[in-house]
């Protein structure tokens, strides 16, 4: 788990969209303001977990099931 560094947190919800997720994360990393990235993985089966856990700047959480977009954002906000 990473330590909170910024006042702003980007909550990203994903499910089996690894290539698009990588693009999304790169865009967040390119922002001029400092932010933390919280990734909610709705139980992807495409290698998302392995990739995310190898990133040192992402807080990765997996609820163990696909909560859908709204459920994933609700989970992340809690």
matplotlib code that plots the C-alpha trace (Angstrom):
import matplotlib.pyplot as plt

x = [0.0, 1.3, 1.2, -1.2, 0.9, -1.5, -4.7, -6.4, -7.1, -8.0, -10.3, -10.1, -12.5, -11.7, -12.8, -10.8, -9.5, -5.8, -4.5, -7.0, -6.2, -2.5, -3.3, -5.5, -2.8, -0.2, -2.5, -3.0, 0.7, 1.2, -1.0, 0.7, -0.9, 0.2, -2.4, -2.7, -4.1, -6.6, -7.4, -10.5, -10.2, -13.6, -12.1, -10.4, -9.0, -6.7, -3.6, -4.7, -3.9, -0.3, 0.3, -1.2, 0.7, 4.0, 3.3, 4.9, 2.5, -0.9, -3.0, -4.6, -7.9, -9.9, -13.4, -13.3, -16.3, -17.5, -19.4, -20.0, -18.9, -21.1, -20.3, -16.6, -16.6, -18.7, -16.2, -13.3, -14.8, -15.3]
y = [0.0, 3.5, 6.4, 9.3, 12.1, 14.5, 16.3, 15.0, 11.4, 10.1, 7.1, 4.8, 1.9, -0.9, -4.3, -6.2, -3.1, -3.3, -1.5, 1.4, 1.4, 1.9, 4.9, 6.3, 6.0, 7.6, 10.6, 10.9, 10.7, 13.5, 15.9, 19.1, 18.8, 16.1, 13.4, 9.9, 7.2, 4.7, 1.8, -0.2, -3.4, -5.1, -8.6, -8.3, -11.5, -9.9, -9.3, -6.0, -7.1, -8.2, -5.0, -2.7, -4.3, -3.7, 0.0, 1.9, 4.9, 3.2, 2.1, -1.1, -2.5, -5.4, -6.0, -9.6, -9.2, -6.9, -4.2, -2.3, 1.3, 3.0, 0.2, 0.5, 4.3, 3.9, 1.3, 3.6, 6.6, 4.7]
z = [0.0, -0.8, 1.6, 0.8, -0.6, -2.1, -1.2, -4.4, -5.2, -8.6, -8.2, -11.2, -11.7, -14.1, -15.3, -18.0, -19.9, -19.1, -22.2, -21.8, -18.0, -18.8, -21.0, -18.3, -15.6, -17.9, -18.4, -14.6, -14.1, -16.6, -14.6, -13.3, -9.9, -7.5, -6.9, -5.5, -7.7, -6.2, -8.6, -7.9, -9.9, -10.3, -10.3, -13.7, -15.3, -17.9, -15.8, -14.3, -10.7, -11.6, -13.5, -10.9, -8.0, -9.9, -10.0, -7.0, -7.3, -7.4, -4.4, -5.7, -4.3, -5.5, -3.9, -5.1, -7.4, -10.2, -8.5, -11.7, -12.3, -9.7, -7.1, -7.8, -7.3, -4.1, -2.9, -3.7, -2.0, 1.3]

ax = plt.figure().add_subplot(projection="3d")
ax.plot(x, y, z, "-o")
ax.set_aspect("equal")
plt.show()
